[in-house]
Amino acid sequence: MNSGGPIETVTVVGAGSGGFGLIANLGAAGYRLRLHDRDDARLAPFRERGGIEIEGGARDFAPIEIVSTDAAACIAGTDLIVVCTGGKGQPGFVRAAAPLLEDGQILLLIQGNTGGSLVARRELAAGGCRANVDVAEFDTYPYGTGRPQPARAQLRFSKRWNQIAAFPGRRSEAVFARLGSLFTQAVMAETVAWTSFTNMNAAFHVANCVGNAGRIEAGQPFKFYAEGVTPAVANLYHALDAERLAVAAALGAEIPDIPEWIDRAFGFREPTLVETFQRLTYDPKGPYQFTPSPPALTHNYVAEDVPTGLMPMSALGAAAGVPTPVIDGIIRLACVMAGHDFAAEARTIERLGLAGQDAAQMRKTLIDGFA
């Protein structure tokens, strides 16, 4: 491990679609790779191949040095640990990894959802971490990657703009100095308020599923964005967006609204959101042309993005004194429609470590860390 220096070895945690894309893109860029997952069946194709085949990159094959269910083997001596488990899987992995971490390592959540780095810091403490490590997060997932075979990747696109922030925020500059060369499209954000409230999965997925619940339950495949974002759903997006921006501002973050974010990330902007999402899907270079509709309301578009996305946005809004009636209504409808109350697994203000703090106190905590 090159403690505190340039990143050379990267451990990716999670061999699902997110981890697959990270392995492919970072492998194409020439980084030394390791891959960890609890499910050995997910790892088997990479172990058998010795790495990952890549279409559309600077290299057509990237070796993976360690492919293992043994977290200790994958973590020892690595520079960067990228957690791609999804929001609900982050706490368990971080707590288990806490005693294994070493000074100078970076724990990077891709993506952090809403408040992921705060949860990770609390899990490190609960797990007995003694190492001096940095915790950081992405705002949204950076890549679009096809998977024609279990260990073969097609590099389709990279977002043009992402944000990376550390918790505490006073470490953002130092962390970004090490990560910026890996993710050249990314910019540094001051605190995780910027990354957490640029959680576009929570902004896009849940409202769309609520608005198209009938189609989803009927098993009717549809273009999730081009057909799912009707004028009514676009109105819902705009109303949710206003609340998202207001809570972020109360926490000191200036983030883009939906049209601006789409323009920054993909370079697409049309007169209306409906037209914009159609172009994102139907344009030959559209990044959403491969986005499927969810098969059920139990999909992660609801089961993940309600408890680790919208619920903490609502909780932070309440603590900051910013009302979020639209976000609250979408949460309630999603829980009722899915037949599941996500409160038990939600990122509450207590689980974020911010209980009893007002907006000013939370802004200070985001910069300085937990007392």
C-alpha positions as CSV (number, residue, x, y, z in Angstrom):
1,M,0.0,0.0,0.0
2,N,1.2,3.5,-1.0
3,S,0.0,5.2,2.2
4,G,-1.1,8.7,1.5
5,G,0.3,8.7,-2.0
6,P,-1.1,8.0,-5.5
7,I,-3.7,5.2,-5.8
8,E,-2.2,2.0,-7.3
9,T,-4.2,-0.9,-6.0
10,V,-8.0,-0.8,-5.9
11,T,-10.3,-3.3,-4.1
12,V,-13.9,-3.3,-5.4
13,V,-16.5,-4.6,-3.0
14,G,-19.5,-6.1,-4.7
15,A,-19.6,-8.1,-7.9
16,G,-23.0,-6.9,-9.0
17,S,-23.6,-4.4,-11.8
18,G,-22.0,-1.5,-9.9
19,G,-18.8,-3.4,-9.0
20,F,-18.7,-4.9,-12.5
21,G,-18.6,-1.5,-14.1
22,L,-15.9,-0.2,-11.7
23,I,-13.7,-3.3,-12.3
24,A,-14.1,-2.8,-16.1
25,N,-13.4,0.9,-16.2
26,L,-10.6,1.0,-13.6
27,G,-9.1,-2.1,-15.2
28,A,-9.1,-0.5,-18.6
29,A,-7.3,2.5,-17.0
30,G,-4.5,0.1,-15.8
31,Y,-5.1,0.0,-12.0
32,R,-4.2,-3.1,-10.0
33,L,-7.4,-4.8,-9.0
34,R,-9.0,-7.0,-6.4
35,L,-12.6,-8.1,-6.2
36,H,-14.6,-9.1,-3.1
37,D,-18.1,-10.4,-2.7
38,R,-19.8,-12.5,0.0
39,D,-21.4,-14.6,-2.8
40,D,-18.7,-16.8,-4.4
41,A,-21.0,-17.6,-7.3
42,R,-20.7,-14.0,-8.4
43,L,-16.9,-14.2,-8.3
44,A,-16.5,-17.5,-10.1
45,P,-16.5,-16.1,-13.7
46,F,-13.7,-13.6,-12.9
47,R,-11.6,-16.2,-11.1
48,E,-12.0,-18.6,-14.0
49,R,-11.0,-16.0,-16.5
50,G,-8.3,-14.5,-14.3
51,G,-9.8,-11.0,-14.8
52,I,-12.2,-9.2,-17.0
53,E,-12.4,-8.8,-20.8
54,I,-13.1,-5.3,-22.0
55,E,-14.7,-3.9,-25.1
56,G,-14.2,-0.3,-26.0
57,G,-11.4,0.5,-23.6
58,A,-7.6,1.2,-23.8
59,R,-7.0,-2.5,-22.8
60,D,-9.0,-5.5,-23.9
61,F,-8.2,-7.4,-20.7
62,A,-7.6,-6.5,-17.1
63,P,-6.2,-9.0,-14.7
64,I,-7.7,-9.2,-11.2
65,E,-5.0,-10.0,-8.6
66,I,-7.3,-11.4,-5.9
67,V,-10.9,-12.6,-6.4
68,S,-12.1,-13.7,-3.0
69,T,-14.9,-13.9,-0.4
70,D,-12.2,-13.3,2.2
71,A,-12.4,-9.6,2.9
72,A,-9.1,-9.5,4.9
73,A,-7.2,-10.8,1.9
74,C,-8.7,-8.2,-0.4
75,I,-8.2,-5.3,2.0
76,A,-4.6,-6.0,3.2
77,G,-2.2,-3.6,1.5
78,T,-4.7,-2.0,-0.9
79,D,-4.8,1.8,-1.4
80,L,-8.5,2.2,-2.1
81,I,-11.6,0.2,-1.1
82,V,-14.6,1.0,-3.3
83,V,-17.9,-0.1,-1.8
84,C,-20.4,-1.0,-4.5
85,T,-22.9,-3.0,-2.4
86,G,-25.8,-0.5,-2.6
87,G,-26.9,1.6,0.3
88,K,-28.4,-1.2,2.3
89,G,-25.3,-3.3,2.1
90,Q,-22.9,-0.6,3.2
91,P,-23.3,-0.7,7.0
92,G,-22.7,-4.5,7.3
93,F,-19.6,-4.5,5.1
94,V,-18.1,-1.4,6.8
95,R,-18.6,-2.7,10.3
96,A,-17.1,-6.1,9.4
97,A,-14.1,-4.4,7.6
98,A,-13.4,-1.9,10.4
99,P,-10.8,-4.0,12.3
100,L,-9.1,-4.9,9.0
101,L,-8.4,-1.4,7.7
102,E,-4.9,0.2,7.6
103,D,-3.6,3.7,8.0
104,G,-3.8,5.7,4.7
105,Q,-6.6,3.7,3.1
106,I,-9.6,5.4,1.6
107,L,-13.1,3.9,1.9
108,L,-15.1,5.2,-1.1
109,L,-18.8,4.6,-1.4
110,I,-20.1,4.5,-5.0
111,Q,-22.6,5.9,-4.5
112,G,-23.2,7.2,-1.0
113,N,-27.0,7.5,-1.5
114,T,-28.1,10.0,1.2
115,G,-25.8,10.2,4.2
116,G,-23.8,7.1,3.4
117,S,-20.5,8.5,4.7
118,L,-22.0,9.5,8.0
119,V,-23.3,5.9,8.4
120,A,-20.0,4.5,7.4
121,R,-18.1,6.6,10.0
122,R,-20.4,5.4,12.7
123,E,-20.0,1.8,11.6
124,L,-16.2,2.1,11.7
125,A,-16.4,3.3,15.3
126,A,-18.8,0.6,16.2
127,G,-16.6,-2.0,14.5
128,G,-13.5,-1.0,16.4
129,C,-11.5,0.6,13.6
130,R,-8.2,1.8,14.9
131,A,-6.7,2.9,11.6
132,N,-6.5,6.4,10.3
133,V,-8.6,6.1,7.2
134,D,-10.6,8.5,5.0
135,V,-14.2,8.0,4.1
136,A,-15.6,9.5,0.9
137,E,-18.5,9.1,-1.5
138,F,-19.7,9.8,-5.0
139,D,-22.9,11.5,-5.7
140,T,-24.1,9.2,-8.5
141,Y,-22.7,6.2,-10.2
142,P,-20.2,7.3,-12.9
143,Y,-20.4,4.6,-15.6
144,G,-22.7,2.8,-18.0
145,T,-21.3,-0.7,-18.7
146,G,-22.8,-3.5,-20.7
147,R,-22.4,-7.1,-19.7
148,P,-22.7,-9.4,-22.7
149,Q,-20.9,-12.2,-20.7
150,P,-20.3,-12.8,-17.0
151,A,-16.7,-11.6,-17.2
152,R,-16.9,-9.5,-20.4
153,A,-17.7,-5.8,-20.3
154,Q,-18.7,-3.2,-22.9
155,L,-17.7,0.3,-21.9
156,R,-20.7,2.4,-23.0
157,F,-20.3,5.8,-21.4
158,S,-18.9,7.8,-18.5
159,K,-20.7,10.7,-17.0
160,R,-19.2,14.0,-17.8
161,W,-19.6,15.3,-14.3
162,N,-19.6,13.8,-10.8
163,Q,-18.9,15.0,-7.3
164,I,-16.7,13.5,-4.6
165,A,-16.7,14.6,-1.0
166,A,-15.2,13.3,2.2
167,F,-16.6,13.1,5.7
168,P,-15.5,15.1,7.5
169,G,-15.5,17.8,4.8
170,R,-12.1,19.2,6.0
171,R,-10.6,16.0,4.4
172,S,-12.3,16.5,1.0
173,E,-9.3,18.4,-0.6
174,A,-6.8,15.8,0.6
175,V,-8.9,12.9,-0.5
176,F,-9.7,14.4,-3.9
177,A,-6.0,15.0,-4.5
178,R,-5.6,11.2,-4.4
179,L,-8.8,10.2,-6.2
180,G,-9.0,12.9,-9.0
181,S,-6.7,11.0,-11.4
182,L,-8.9,7.9,-11.2
183,F,-12.1,9.8,-11.9
184,T,-11.2,12.6,-14.3
185,Q,-14.8,13.7,-14.8
186,A,-15.2,14.4,-11.1
187,V,-15.0,17.6,-9.1
188,M,-14.4,18.0,-5.4
189,A,-17.5,18.9,-3.2
190,E,-17.0,20.7,0.1
191,T,-19.1,18.3,2.2
192,V,-21.2,15.2,1.8
193,A,-24.3,17.5,1.8
194,W,-23.4,18.2,-1.8
195,T,-23.1,14.5,-2.8
196,S,-26.0,13.2,-0.7
197,F,-28.5,15.7,-2.1
198,T,-27.3,15.1,-5.7
199,N,-28.7,11.6,-5.2
200,M,-30.5,11.4,-8.5
201,N,-31.5,7.7,-8.0
202,A,-33.7,8.8,-5.1
203,A,-35.0,11.8,-7.1
204,F,-35.8,9.8,-10.3
205,H,-36.6,6.3,-9.3
206,V,-39.2,6.4,-6.6
207,A,-41.5,9.0,-8.1
208,N,-41.4,7.3,-11.5
209,C,-42.3,3.9,-9.9
210,V,-45.2,5.5,-7.9
211,G,-46.5,7.2,-11.1
212,N,-46.2,4.0,-13.1
213,A,-47.2,1.4,-10.5
214,G,-50.0,0.1,-12.7
215,R,-47.7,-0.6,-15.6
216,I,-45.1,-2.2,-13.3
217,E,-47.6,-4.5,-11.6
218,A,-49.2,-5.5,-14.9
219,G,-45.8,-6.7,-16.1
220,Q,-45.8,-4.3,-19.0
221,P,-42.2,-3.5,-20.1
222,F,-41.8,0.2,-20.9
223,K,-39.1,2.7,-21.5
224,F,-38.6,3.7,-17.9
225,Y,-37.7,7.3,-18.6
226,A,-38.9,8.0,-22.1
227,E,-42.4,6.6,-21.4
228,G,-42.4,6.7,-17.6
229,V,-41.7,10.4,-17.4
230,T,-45.1,11.7,-18.5
231,P,-46.1,15.3,-17.9
232,A,-47.6,14.4,-14.5
233,V,-44.5,12.5,-13.4
234,A,-42.4,15.5,-14.6
235,N,-44.5,17.7,-12.4
236,L,-43.7,15.4,-9.5
237,Y,-40.0,15.6,-10.3
238,H,-40.1,19.4,-10.3
239,A,-41.9,19.5,-6.9
240,L,-39.6,17.0,-5.3
241,D,-36.6,18.8,-6.8
242,A,-37.6,22.1,-5.2
243,E,-37.6,20.4,-1.7
244,R,-34.3,18.6,-2.4
245,L,-32.6,21.9,-3.3
246,A,-34.0,23.7,-0.3
247,V,-32.8,21.1,2.3
248,A,-29.4,21.0,0.6
249,A,-29.2,24.8,0.8
250,A,-30.0,24.7,4.5
251,L,-27.0,22.4,5.0
252,G,-24.7,24.7,3.0
253,A,-24.8,22.9,-0.3
254,E,-25.4,24.5,-3.7
255,I,-26.4,21.7,-6.1
256,P,-27.9,21.6,-9.6
257,D,-31.5,21.2,-10.3
258,I,-32.6,18.2,-12.5
259,P,-32.3,20.0,-15.9
260,E,-28.8,21.4,-14.9
261,W,-27.7,18.0,-13.5
262,I,-28.6,16.2,-16.7
263,D,-26.8,18.8,-18.8
264,R,-23.7,18.6,-16.6
265,A,-23.7,14.8,-16.5
266,F,-24.7,13.9,-20.1
267,G,-24.8,17.1,-22.2
268,F,-28.5,16.9,-22.9
269,R,-31.1,19.6,-22.3
270,E,-34.5,20.1,-24.0
271,P,-37.2,22.6,-23.3
272,T,-39.1,20.2,-21.0
273,L,-38.2,17.3,-18.8
274,V,-40.5,15.0,-20.8
275,E,-38.5,15.9,-24.0
276,T,-35.2,15.6,-22.1
277,F,-35.9,12.1,-20.9
278,Q,-37.1,11.0,-24.3
279,R,-33.8,12.2,-25.8
280,L,-31.8,10.5,-23.0
281,T,-33.5,7.3,-24.1
282,Y,-33.9,7.6,-27.9
283,D,-30.8,9.5,-28.9
284,P,-28.2,7.2,-30.3
285,K,-25.8,8.3,-27.6
286,G,-28.5,8.5,-24.9
287,P,-27.3,7.0,-21.6
288,Y,-30.8,5.7,-20.6
289,Q,-31.4,3.7,-23.8
290,F,-30.5,0.5,-21.9
291,T,-32.5,1.3,-18.7
292,P,-35.1,-1.4,-18.2
293,S,-38.4,-0.9,-16.3
294,P,-38.5,-2.5,-12.9
295,P,-40.3,-5.9,-12.8
296,A,-42.0,-5.2,-9.4
297,L,-42.3,-2.6,-6.7
298,T,-39.9,-4.7,-4.6
299,H,-37.1,-3.6,-7.0
300,N,-34.3,-1.5,-5.6
301,Y,-35.8,1.5,-7.3
302,V,-38.1,1.5,-4.3
303,A,-36.6,-0.9,-1.8
304,E,-33.2,0.8,-1.9
305,D,-34.0,4.4,-2.8
306,V,-36.8,4.9,-0.2
307,P,-34.9,4.0,3.0
308,T,-31.4,5.1,1.9
309,G,-32.5,8.0,-0.3
310,L,-35.7,9.8,0.3
311,M,-36.2,9.0,3.9
312,P,-32.9,10.5,5.0
313,M,-33.6,13.5,2.8
314,S,-36.9,14.0,4.7
315,A,-35.2,13.4,8.1
316,L,-32.5,16.0,7.3
317,G,-35.2,18.4,6.1
318,A,-37.1,18.1,9.4
319,A,-34.0,18.6,11.5
320,A,-33.0,21.7,9.4
321,G,-36.5,23.1,9.7
322,V,-37.3,22.7,5.9
323,P,-40.7,21.1,5.2
324,T,-40.7,18.3,2.6
325,P,-44.4,17.5,2.0
326,V,-43.9,16.2,-1.5
327,I,-41.0,13.9,-0.6
328,D,-43.0,12.7,2.5
329,G,-46.0,12.0,0.3
330,I,-43.9,10.0,-2.2
331,I,-42.4,8.0,0.7
332,R,-45.8,7.2,2.1
333,L,-47.3,6.2,-1.2
334,A,-44.3,4.0,-2.0
335,C,-44.5,2.2,1.3
336,V,-48.3,1.6,0.9
337,M,-48.0,0.5,-2.7
338,A,-45.1,-1.8,-2.0
339,G,-46.8,-3.2,1.1
340,H,-43.8,-2.6,3.2
341,D,-42.9,0.1,5.8
342,F,-39.3,0.9,5.2
343,A,-38.9,2.8,8.5
344,A,-37.1,-0.1,10.2
345,E,-34.2,0.1,7.7
346,A,-34.3,3.8,7.0
347,R,-31.4,6.1,7.6
348,T,-32.9,8.1,10.4
349,I,-31.4,11.3,11.9
350,E,-30.2,9.1,14.8
351,R,-28.5,6.6,12.4
352,L,-26.9,9.5,10.6
353,G,-25.4,10.6,14.0
354,L,-27.1,14.0,13.8
355,A,-29.8,13.7,16.5
356,G,-30.5,16.9,18.3
357,Q,-28.7,19.2,15.8
358,D,-30.2,22.1,14.0
359,A,-29.1,23.3,10.5
360,A,-26.1,25.3,11.7
361,Q,-24.9,22.5,14.0
362,M,-25.2,19.9,11.1
363,R,-23.2,22.1,8.8
364,K,-20.4,22.3,11.3
365,T,-20.5,18.5,11.8
366,L,-20.3,17.9,8.1
367,I,-17.1,19.9,8.0
368,D,-15.5,18.9,11.2
369,G,-16.9,15.4,11.8
370,F,-18.4,13.8,14.9
371,A,-17.3,15.2,18.2
